[in-house]
Amino acid sequence: MKLYCLSGHPTLPCNVLKFKSTTIMLDCGLDTTSVLNFLPLPLVHSPRLSKLPSWVSKDGTINLEKELKECAGRVFVDSQPEFCLPERELLDLSTVDVILVSNYHCMMALPYITEHTGFTGTVYATEPTLQIGRLLMEELVNFMERVPKAQSATCWKNKEIQRMLPGPLKDAVDVWTWKRSYSMQEVNSALSKVQLVGYSQKVELFGAVQVSPLSSGYSLGSSNWIIQSHHEKVSYVSGSSLLTTHPQPMDQSSLKNSDVLILTGLTQMPTANPDGMLGEFCSNLAMTIRAGGNVLVPCYSSGVIYDLLECLYQFIDSANLGTTPFYFISPIANSSLEFSQIFAEWLCHNKQSKVYLPEPPFPHAELIQTNKLKHYSSIHGDFSSEFRQPCVVFTGHPSLRFGDVVHFMELWGKSSLNTIIFTEPDFSYLDALAPYQPLAMKCVYCPIDTRLNFHQVSKLLKEVQPLHVVCPEQYTQPPQSQSHRSDLMLELHPPPMPYRRCSVLSLPFRRRYERVYILPELANSLVPSEIKPGVSLATVSAVLHSKDNKHTLHSVPKPPPAPPSKKRKRVPEEPPVLLAPKPLLSGAVPLEAFLATLQKHGITEVKVEETADGHILHLQAEDTLIQLEEDGTHIVCDNNEPLRTTLRDLVLRFLQKL
């Protein structure tokens, strides 16, 4: 059993598991942190960005004025943002049989895999994962296509040139594999390969293994996966949460008795308490509005935004924010808010019960009805005529490199009355803000990450007790900024097996058993012998048939009789004669009783020598050796066949024939 690791990002994993002749890809996350190296894509012409100076090396030898721009001491690529894809050279991805998707954030690289590698398999995901994943891909394509860039920067990727660039561009990994966004046609083609599954539904793969999704408690439809054969079990835990938020709670009990547990997608903010961050978010928002400023919240269009809106719903009246407009701007804003209300069976029990009242499970429905929350597909059209300040705007993309958020950064960045509040943990807020410096607006960092922290995962692993744990190497050591915090790493016994991008692990357990079926007529012919109370054995001679990874024992066919013929023909090859199998022997030869039996038969001069495996009996007068061992008996007797036969029969008296 082997695990191929194709992604270096622990919360955006992409691994391939080879297990019992099947090749299974576990997630295909798209590492979007690479976009932080690019200049933002403004929706309207930005004089500030267009006037940024080109970067030239100190000695003047490198001048990429059309590709690299400098802003506040940092160098950025002036081109369409590109993404870091999962590794595609480590193994032939056309051999992948299935892709298992754990949540909608971990499927964003799907079109790159299914459309450009020769993949012909099936993708399995839950319905909310598919539908919200489709929306997020649609949004990404929309963000890119509405601000096309004519030029494409490639010279800076030259290894010799990249080595001379300032950081972080100099340290960027595998820049030649970075790719621009996919098209909507590729998205539709990729998602046509998805087959929907429900929690605990068992899907058989080629008769070899069964896969089954379990609720992971992190987002709508998010899953952990069980991959098992008749005698082995692998659990894949990715992006799970034990907190009481809107999704169904995590199913922990089904993870028990795993031979291997592959662990990814822990919290990126182990020291930040989500409840504390929500409180800080609300208080900073209220302070800014009271001072007459605007609040910008760069966020994804699904996920934490539902919890933020629910928190604000409870907070608005007590903070006297009843007249403040809240705007949600995204090409998929309407669909996202509606989808969250219709996937009732994937919600926690508290929200499910509201559907039968009937009430909308999320309070943002009431915010929309009372006109406190308004949603728009972009800043153009209705929004520009209905926009009033001070206000709160939720929009994407959290990287601040594309989407409507770029416009608001240019619009509000010059005033210290305004505040930007970061709630998504995927991007360094300092790196996100770098191309907008110098910036007057206030910045608040309230990362809300509900995924498992190290304390929770240690407790979980003690309960489910897998034999082996495999995890990204980042989880086996404390963060570099807090190297003294041993509580911010996984400490297990035995220690977990770490992996990094491009590593191949041989997982430390061997398959020892295989299930074989026996036909009824063959079973009827067996004659069991009781070898000890309650235990019976039978020998079987059969033909093993294997098809679709299912193994069946059939009766041995009898050779057909030769047809009578008067003509003289060449003698045909006779079928091999099937000899009756020799009986198997079981039991042990007791030393004292065997010596007594030898004595009765006139063999008296016996010298006994004890060995590590049993005893050696030297029959001195007969010049013969008998080796009595746990798993066999050997008679060494030269040129005296009658004596050897007699001794054999005496030994057989003590053994049972099967």
Solvent accessible surface area in square Angstrom, and as a share of the most:
residue,aa,sasa,rsa
1,M,56,0.25
2,K,89,0.38
3,L,0,0.00
4,Y,30,0.11
5,C,0,0.00
6,L,0,0.00
7,S,10,0.07
8,G,36,0.35
9,H,28,0.13
10,P,27,0.17
11,T,5,0.03
12,L,17,0.08
13,P,4,0.02
14,C,0,0.00
15,N,1,0.01
16,V,0,0.00
17,L,0,0.00
18,K,77,0.33
19,F,2,0.01
20,K,25,0.10
21,S,98,0.63
22,T,2,0.01
23,T,13,0.07
24,I,0,0.00
25,M,0,0.00
26,L,0,0.00
27,D,0,0.00
28,C,0,0.00
29,G,2,0.02
30,L,3,0.01
31,D,30,0.15
32,T,19,0.11
33,T,45,0.26
34,S,6,0.04
35,V,0,0.00
36,L,17,0.08
37,N,18,0.09
38,F,1,0.00
39,L,7,0.04
40,P,2,0.01
41,L,1,0.00
42,P,29,0.18
43,L,32,0.16
44,V,73,0.42
45,H,143,0.64
46,S,9,0.06
47,P,78,0.49
48,R,73,0.27
49,L,15,0.08
50,S,66,0.43
51,K,160,0.68
52,L,22,0.11
53,P,84,0.53
54,S,38,0.24
55,W,25,0.09
56,V,68,0.39
57,S,12,0.08
58,K,216,0.92
59,D,97,0.50
60,G,44,0.42
61,T,100,0.58
62,I,18,0.09
63,N,84,0.43
64,L,25,0.13
65,E,94,0.42
66,K,157,0.66
67,E,18,0.08
68,L,0,0.00
69,K,35,0.15
70,E,58,0.26
71,C,6,0.03
72,A,69,0.54
73,G,67,0.64
74,R,55,0.20
75,V,8,0.04
76,F,1,0.00
77,V,0,0.00
78,D,19,0.10
79,S,0,0.00
80,Q,12,0.05
81,P,0,0.00
82,E,9,0.04
83,F,0,0.00
84,C,17,0.10
85,L,3,0.02
86,P,4,0.02
87,E,20,0.09
88,R,73,0.27
89,E,151,0.68
90,L,52,0.26
91,L,23,0.11
92,D,86,0.44
93,L,5,0.03
94,S,42,0.27
95,T,67,0.39
96,V,3,0.02
97,D,39,0.20
98,V,4,0.03
99,I,0,0.00
100,L,0,0.00
101,V,1,0.00
102,S,0,0.00
103,N,2,0.01
104,Y,1,0.00
105,H,29,0.13
106,C,4,0.02
107,M,0,0.00
108,M,27,0.12
109,A,0,0.00
110,L,0,0.00
111,P,1,0.00
112,Y,11,0.04
113,I,0,0.00
114,T,6,0.04
115,E,51,0.23
116,H,101,0.45
117,T,28,0.16
118,G,50,0.48
119,F,8,0.03
120,T,121,0.71
121,G,21,0.20
122,T,40,0.23
123,V,0,0.00
124,Y,16,0.06
125,A,0,0.00
126,T,0,0.00
127,E,61,0.27
128,P,0,0.00
129,T,1,0.01
130,L,14,0.07
131,Q,41,0.18
132,I,1,0.00
133,G,0,0.00
134,R,69,0.25
135,L,11,0.05
136,L,9,0.04
137,M,0,0.00
138,E,63,0.28
139,E,10,0.04
140,L,8,0.04
141,V,4,0.02
142,N,60,0.31
143,F,2,0.01
144,M,5,0.02
145,E,105,0.47
146,R,74,0.27
147,V,24,0.14
148,P,106,0.67
149,K,44,0.19
150,A,110,0.85
151,Q,76,0.34
152,S,61,0.39
153,A,2,0.01
154,T,62,0.36
155,C,69,0.41
156,W,0,0.00
157,K,9,0.04
158,N,65,0.33
159,K,156,0.66
160,E,101,0.45
161,I,40,0.20
162,Q,19,0.08
163,R,158,0.58
164,M,105,0.47
165,L,3,0.01
166,P,48,0.30
167,G,39,0.38
168,P,57,0.36
169,L,1,0.01
170,K,96,0.41
171,D,99,0.51
172,A,20,0.15
173,V,97,0.55
174,D,57,0.29
175,V,5,0.03
176,W,138,0.48
177,T,55,0.32
178,W,13,0.05
179,K,82,0.35
180,R,85,0.31
181,S,26,0.17
182,Y,11,0.04
183,S,42,0.27
184,M,56,0.25
185,Q,148,0.66
186,E,41,0.19
187,V,0,0.00
188,N,73,0.38
189,S,39,0.25
190,A,0,0.00
191,L,6,0.03
192,S,89,0.57
193,K,59,0.25
194,V,20,0.12
195,Q,92,0.41
196,L,78,0.39
197,V,7,0.04
198,G,24,0.23
199,Y,49,0.18
200,S,68,0.44
201,Q,82,0.36
202,K,123,0.52
203,V,16,0.09
204,E,94,0.42
205,L,5,0.03
206,F,113,0.47
207,G,17,0.16
208,A,6,0.05
209,V,3,0.02
210,Q,56,0.25
211,V,0,0.00
212,S,10,0.07
213,P,0,0.00
214,L,8,0.04
215,S,6,0.04
216,S,0,0.00
217,G,4,0.04
218,Y,35,0.13
219,S,5,0.03
220,L,0,0.00
221,G,0,0.00
222,S,1,0.00
223,S,1,0.00
224,N,0,0.00
225,W,0,0.00
226,I,8,0.04
227,I,0,0.00
228,Q,52,0.23
229,S,17,0.11
230,H,89,0.40
231,H,88,0.39
232,E,11,0.05
233,K,34,0.14
234,V,0,0.00
235,S,0,0.00
236,Y,0,0.00
237,V,1,0.00
238,S,1,0.01
239,G,2,0.02
240,S,2,0.01
241,S,1,0.01
242,L,66,0.33
243,L,67,0.33
244,T,135,0.79
245,T,31,0.18
246,H,5,0.02
247,P,8,0.05
248,Q,49,0.22
249,P,98,0.62
250,M,17,0.08
251,D,40,0.21
252,Q,57,0.25
253,S,76,0.49
254,S,42,0.27
255,L,0,0.00
256,K,91,0.39
257,N,130,0.67
258,S,2,0.01
259,D,27,0.14
260,V,0,0.00
261,L,0,0.00
262,I,0,0.00
263,L,1,0.00
264,T,1,0.01
265,G,2,0.02
266,L,1,0.01
267,T,9,0.05
268,Q,49,0.22
269,M,46,0.20
270,P,38,0.24
271,T,80,0.47
272,A,21,0.16
273,N,93,0.48
274,P,22,0.14
275,D,105,0.54
276,G,39,0.38
277,M,32,0.14
278,L,36,0.18
279,G,44,0.42
280,E,75,0.34
281,F,0,0.00
282,C,6,0.03
283,S,55,0.35
284,N,26,0.13
285,L,0,0.00
286,A,2,0.02
287,M,121,0.54
288,T,5,0.03
289,I,16,0.08
290,R,152,0.56
291,A,63,0.49
292,G,42,0.40
293,G,1,0.01
294,N,10,0.05
295,V,0,0.00
296,L,0,0.00
297,V,0,0.00
298,P,1,0.01
299,C,3,0.02
300,Y,27,0.10
301,S,2,0.01
302,S,2,0.01
303,G,9,0.09
304,V,26,0.15
305,I,0,0.00
306,Y,0,0.00
307,D,27,0.14
308,L,0,0.00
309,L,1,0.01
310,E,37,0.17
311,C,27,0.16
312,L,1,0.00
313,Y,73,0.28
314,Q,128,0.57
315,F,50,0.21
316,I,3,0.02
317,D,99,0.51
318,S,93,0.60
319,A,4,0.03
320,N,132,0.68
321,L,3,0.01
322,G,32,0.31
323,T,114,0.66
324,T,12,0.07
325,P,9,0.06
326,F,6,0.02
327,Y,2,0.01
328,F,1,0.00
329,I,0,0.00
330,S,0,0.00
331,P,36,0.23
332,I,6,0.03
333,A,1,0.01
334,N,74,0.38
335,S,40,0.26
336,S,0,0.00
337,L,5,0.02
338,E,100,0.45
339,F,44,0.19
340,S,0,0.00
341,Q,36,0.16
342,I,111,0.56
343,F,10,0.04
344,A,18,0.14
345,E,99,0.44
346,W,20,0.07
347,L,0,0.00
348,C,14,0.09
349,H,147,0.65
350,N,99,0.51
351,K,11,0.05
352,Q,45,0.20
353,S,49,0.31
354,K,59,0.25
355,V,49,0.28
356,Y,179,0.68
357,L,121,0.60
358,P,118,0.74
359,E,86,0.39
360,P,63,0.40
361,P,4,0.03
362,F,1,0.00
363,P,19,0.12
364,H,2,0.01
365,A,19,0.15
366,E,80,0.36
367,L,8,0.04
368,I,54,0.27
369,Q,144,0.64
370,T,72,0.42
371,N,100,0.52
372,K,55,0.23
373,L,2,0.01
374,K,61,0.26
375,H,55,0.25
376,Y,25,0.09
377,S,74,0.48
378,S,18,0.12
379,I,13,0.06
380,H,106,0.47
381,G,56,0.54
382,D,95,0.49
383,F,8,0.03
384,S,78,0.50
385,S,97,0.62
386,E,80,0.36
387,F,51,0.21
388,R,138,0.50
389,Q,96,0.43
390,P,50,0.32
391,C,0,0.00
392,V,0,0.00
393,V,0,0.00
394,F,0,0.00
395,T,1,0.01
396,G,3,0.03
397,H,15,0.07
398,P,4,0.02
399,S,0,0.00
400,L,0,0.00
401,R,0,0.00
402,F,0,0.00
403,G,3,0.03
404,D,0,0.00
405,V,0,0.00
406,V,0,0.00
407,H,42,0.19
408,F,2,0.01
409,M,3,0.01
410,E,35,0.16
411,L,88,0.44
412,W,8,0.03
413,G,4,0.04
414,K,159,0.67
415,S,42,0.27
416,S,69,0.44
417,L,94,0.47
418,N,8,0.04
419,T,2,0.01
420,I,0,0.00
421,I,0,0.00
422,F,8,0.03
423,T,0,0.00
424,E,15,0.07
425,P,12,0.08
426,D,26,0.14
427,F,8,0.03
428,S,53,0.34
429,Y,62,0.24
430,L,114,0.57
431,D,44,0.23
432,A,0,0.00
433,L,5,0.03
434,A,7,0.06
435,P,0,0.00
436,Y,7,0.03
437,Q,58,0.26
438,P,132,0.83
439,L,39,0.19
440,A,50,0.39
441,M,9,0.04
442,K,101,0.43
443,C,48,0.29
444,V,25,0.14
445,Y,63,0.24
446,C,0,0.00
447,P,6,0.04
448,I,6,0.03
449,D,9,0.04
450,T,13,0.08
451,R,20,0.07
452,L,1,0.01
453,N,46,0.24
454,F,16,0.07
455,H,139,0.62
456,Q,37,0.16
457,V,0,0.00
458,S,32,0.20
459,K,123,0.52
460,L,3,0.02
461,L,9,0.04
462,K,157,0.66
463,E,90,0.40
464,V,4,0.02
465,Q,133,0.59
466,P,21,0.14
467,L,108,0.54
468,H,47,0.21
469,V,15,0.08
470,V,0,0.00
471,C,0,0.00
472,P,4,0.02
473,E,48,0.21
474,Q,78,0.35
475,Y,12,0.05
476,T,35,0.20
477,Q,98,0.44
478,P,33,0.21
479,P,47,0.30
480,Q,184,0.82
481,S,106,0.68
482,Q,57,0.25
483,S,85,0.55
484,H,146,0.65
485,R,74,0.27
486,S,60,0.39
487,D,82,0.42
488,L,10,0.05
489,M,39,0.18
490,L,4,0.02
491,E,115,0.51
492,L,31,0.15
493,H,180,0.80
494,P,88,0.55
495,P,102,0.64
496,P,14,0.09
497,M,50,0.22
498,P,65,0.41
499,Y,12,0.05
500,R,149,0.54
501,R,43,0.16
502,C,59,0.35
503,S,26,0.17
504,V,65,0.37
505,L,26,0.13
506,S,72,0.46
507,L,10,0.05
508,P,59,0.37
509,F,31,0.13
510,R,212,0.78
511,R,114,0.42
512,R,191,0.70
513,Y,131,0.50
514,E,63,0.28
515,R,107,0.39
516,V,67,0.38
517,Y,93,0.35
518,I,71,0.36
519,L,49,0.24
520,P,95,0.60
521,E,105,0.47
522,L,11,0.05
523,A,43,0.33
524,N,130,0.67
525,S,74,0.48
526,L,51,0.26
527,V,121,0.69
528,P,90,0.57
529,S,29,0.19
530,E,105,0.47
531,I,55,0.28
532,K,123,0.52
533,P,126,0.80
534,G,77,0.74
535,V,58,0.33
536,S,62,0.40
537,L,81,0.40
538,A,38,0.30
539,T,55,0.32
540,V,69,0.40
541,S,57,0.37
542,A,34,0.26
543,V,58,0.33
544,L,104,0.52
545,H,93,0.41
546,S,73,0.47
547,K,157,0.66
548,D,100,0.52
549,N,55,0.28
550,K,86,0.37
551,H,36,0.16
552,T,31,0.18
553,L,37,0.19
554,H,55,0.25
555,S,51,0.33
556,V,52,0.30
557,P,97,0.61
558,K,182,0.77
559,P,76,0.48
560,P,112,0.70
561,P,124,0.78
562,A,90,0.70
563,P,111,0.70
564,P,138,0.87
565,S,72,0.46
566,K,211,0.89
567,K,161,0.68
568,R,240,0.88
569,K,148,0.63
570,R,217,0.79
571,V,123,0.71
572,P,102,0.64
573,E,171,0.77
574,E,143,0.64
575,P,76,0.48
576,P,111,0.70
577,V,122,0.70
578,L,112,0.56
579,L,149,0.74
580,A,92,0.71
581,P,91,0.57
582,K,177,0.75
583,P,72,0.45
584,L,104,0.52
585,L,85,0.42
586,S,29,0.18
587,G,62,0.60
588,A,81,0.63
589,V,24,0.14
590,P,65,0.41
591,L,38,0.19
592,E,132,0.59
593,A,44,0.34
594,F,0,0.00
595,L,42,0.21
596,A,51,0.39
597,T,16,0.09
598,L,0,0.00
599,Q,115,0.51
600,K,174,0.74
601,H,83,0.37
602,G,58,0.56
603,I,13,0.06
604,T,89,0.52
605,E,100,0.45
606,V,37,0.21
607,K,118,0.50
608,V,62,0.35
609,E,100,0.45
610,E,138,0.62
611,T,51,0.30
612,A,113,0.87
613,D,96,0.50
614,G,18,0.17
615,H,51,0.23
616,I,40,0.20
617,L,0,0.00
618,H,61,0.27
619,L,0,0.00
620,Q,88,0.39
621,A,76,0.59
622,E,57,0.26
623,D,112,0.58
624,T,1,0.01
625,L,67,0.33
626,I,0,0.00
627,Q,53,0.24
628,L,14,0.07
629,E,56,0.25
630,E,172,0.77
631,D,135,0.70
632,G,27,0.26
633,T,46,0.27
634,H,95,0.43
635,I,39,0.20
636,V,75,0.43
637,C,23,0.14
638,D,117,0.61
639,N,161,0.82
640,N,62,0.32
641,E,100,0.45
642,P,99,0.62
643,L,25,0.12
644,R,78,0.28
645,T,43,0.25
646,T,59,0.34
647,L,0,0.00
648,R,102,0.37
649,D,64,0.33
650,L,3,0.01
651,V,9,0.05
652,L,49,0.24
653,R,158,0.58
654,F,55,0.23
655,L,37,0.19
656,Q,67,0.30
657,K,121,0.51
658,L,37,0.19
